[in-house]
């Protein structure tokens, strides 16, 4: 694939990732990757015959300054202590810095990661299978878990659905459907799951 080119602000999405950023890179990027691999191998920093592949690297520009990110991953074995010393000793030549430090000082930090709420357990199996009853139970469960917006969204989607199966699938997107007791599903036996929902 070669070295990918990214926009500098994309680095703000690289939270929980680390790497080495070299500044002042230009020309043939393949030669840069090969040259840095050779230097790090000769200095005993790259271990077990591993090296950075072009796919592990990304090129971006900060103003007119070209930069190359060597992203760390499980396939590249590094002596991090030696790499830290190498980065300091070659800073005047490569302007090397850690990805996390670069994003913090040059871009103001990483984008905050949205915390996705986990689906709460909701005991529906064994309840009256009427979809309005199930919707009410699921809605109450969501509200009890500080997910009132999700409860409203779920109910709106169910009212617009066209079948029992579709409505039940929608409920399953918002809650983990669990059993009320040991006799799972006995209340569903007499309910026609293919019955269309008329909610207008």
C-alpha positions in Angstrom: 0.0 0.0 0.0 2.8 2.4 0.7 3.0 5.2 3.2 -0.4 6.8 3.6 -0.9 10.5 3.6 -3.2 12.0 6.3 -4.3 15.4 7.4 -2.6 16.6 10.5 -5.9 16.9 12.4 -6.5 13.2 11.9 -3.8 12.6 14.5 -6.3 13.8 17.1 -8.2 10.6 16.6 -5.1 8.5 17.5 -5.8 8.3 21.2 -4.5 5.2 22.9 -2.0 4.8 20.1 1.7 5.7 20.2 4.5 6.2 17.8 7.5 8.2 16.7 7.0 11.4 14.8 10.0 12.7 12.7 9.8 16.2 11.4 11.4 17.7 8.3 10.8 14.7 6.1 10.5 15.1 2.3 11.3 13.4 -0.9 10.9 9.7 -1.4 9.0 8.4 1.7 10.0 4.8 1.0 13.6 5.8 1.3 12.8 7.5 4.6 11.2 4.4 6.0 14.1 2.1 4.8 16.7 4.5 6.1 15.1 4.8 9.6 14.7 1.1 9.7 18.4 0.6 9.0 19.4 3.2 11.6 17.2 1.6 14.3 18.4 -1.9 13.4 22.1 -0.9 13.5 21.6 0.8 17.0 19.9 -2.3 18.4 16.5 -0.6 18.7 14.5 -2.8 16.3 14.6 -6.4 17.6 14.1 -9.9 16.4 14.5 -8.9 12.7 11.3 -6.8 12.8 11.0 -3.4 11.1 8.5 -0.7 10.3 6.5 -1.4 7.2 5.3 1.4 5.0 1.7 0.5 6.1 2.8 1.3 9.7 3.7 4.9 8.7 1.8 8.0 7.8 2.9 11.3 6.2 1.4 14.6 7.1 2.3 18.3 6.9 2.3 20.9 9.6 2.3 24.0 7.6 5.2 23.5 5.1 6.9 21.0 7.3 6.6 17.4 6.2 6.4 14.9 9.0 6.5 11.1 9.2 4.7 9.0 11.8 6.1 5.5 12.7 3.2 3.9 14.5 4.0 1.3 17.2 2.2 -2.0 16.9 2.6 -5.6 18.1 4.5 -6.6 14.9 7.4 -4.2 15.6 9.6 -5.2 18.5 11.4 -2.3 20.0 13.9 -1.5 22.8 11.9 1.5 23.9 14.6 2.7 26.3 17.2 2.8 23.5 14.7 4.4 21.2 14.1 7.2 23.7 17.9 7.8 23.9 18.2 7.7 20.1 15.3 10.2 19.8 17.1 12.7 22.1 20.5 12.2 20.5 19.1 12.8 17.0 16.6 15.5 17.8 18.6 18.2 16.0 18.6 16.1 12.9 15.1 14.6 12.9 13.1 16.6 15.4 11.8 13.3 16.8 9.0 13.3 19.3 6.4 10.8 20.6 3.0 10.9 18.9 1.2 11.7 22.2 3.5 14.6 23.0 3.2 15.9 19.4 -0.6 15.9 19.5 -0.6 17.5 23.0 1.7 20.4 22.1 1.0 21.0 18.4 -2.7 20.2 18.2 -4.1 20.8 21.7 -4.7 17.1 22.6 -6.7 14.2 21.3 -10.4 14.4 20.5 -12.5 13.3 23.5 -13.7 9.8 23.0 -17.5 9.5 23.3 -18.5 7.1 26.0 -21.1 4.7 24.5 -23.6 3.5 27.1 -23.9 -0.2 27.4 -27.3 -1.8 26.9 -29.0 -2.6 30.2 -30.5 -6.0 30.9 -34.3 -6.1 30.5 -36.4 -9.2 31.5 -38.8 -9.6 28.7 -38.8 -13.3 28.0 -41.8 -14.7 30.0 -43.7 -11.4 30.0 -46.9 -10.8 28.1 -45.8 -10.8 24.5 -47.9 -7.8 23.4 -45.5 -5.4 21.8 -46.9 -2.4 23.6 -46.3 -4.2 26.9 -42.7 -5.1 25.9 -42.1 -1.6 24.7 -43.2 -0.2 28.0 -41.0 -2.5 30.0 -38.0 -1.7 27.8 -38.7 2.0 28.0 -38.9 1.9 31.7 -35.6 0.0 31.9 -33.9 2.5 29.8 -35.2 5.5 31.8 -34.1 3.8 35.0 -30.6 3.6 33.5 -30.5 7.3 32.7 -31.2 6.7 29.0 -34.4 8.7 28.6 -33.4 9.9 25.2 -32.8 6.4 24.0 -36.2 5.3 25.4 -38.0 8.0 23.4 -36.0 7.1 20.3 -36.8 3.4 20.7 -40.5 4.0 21.1 -40.7 6.3 18.1 -39.0 3.7 16.0 -41.3 0.9 17.2 -44.4 3.0 16.4 -43.1 3.4 12.8 -42.2 -0.3 12.4 -44.4 -2.6 10.3 -44.2 -5.9 12.0 -43.8 -7.7 15.4 -40.4 -9.1 14.4 -39.1 -5.6 13.4 -40.4 -4.1 16.6 -38.7 -6.8 18.7 -35.4 -6.3 16.8 -35.6 -2.6 17.6 -36.1 -3.3 21.3 -33.0 -5.6 21.1 -30.9 -2.7 19.8 -31.5 -0.8 23.0 -31.6 -3.5 25.7 -30.3 -7.0 26.4 -33.4 -9.1 26.4 -33.2 -11.5 29.3 -35.6 -14.0 31.0 -38.1 -13.2 33.7 -37.8 -16.7 35.1 -36.9 -20.2 34.3 -39.8 -20.8 32.0 -38.4 -18.8 29.1 -40.8 -17.9 26.3 -44.0 -19.6 27.6 -46.0 -16.4 27.2 -45.0 -16.2 23.6 -46.5 -19.5 22.5 -50.0 -18.0 21.8 -48.8 -14.8 20.3 -48.6 -14.4 16.5 -45.1 -13.0 15.9 -46.0 -12.4 12.2 -48.9 -10.1 13.1 -48.4 -6.7 11.7 -48.4 -3.8 14.0 -50.9 -1.1 13.3 -49.7 1.9 15.4 -51.3 4.7 13.4 
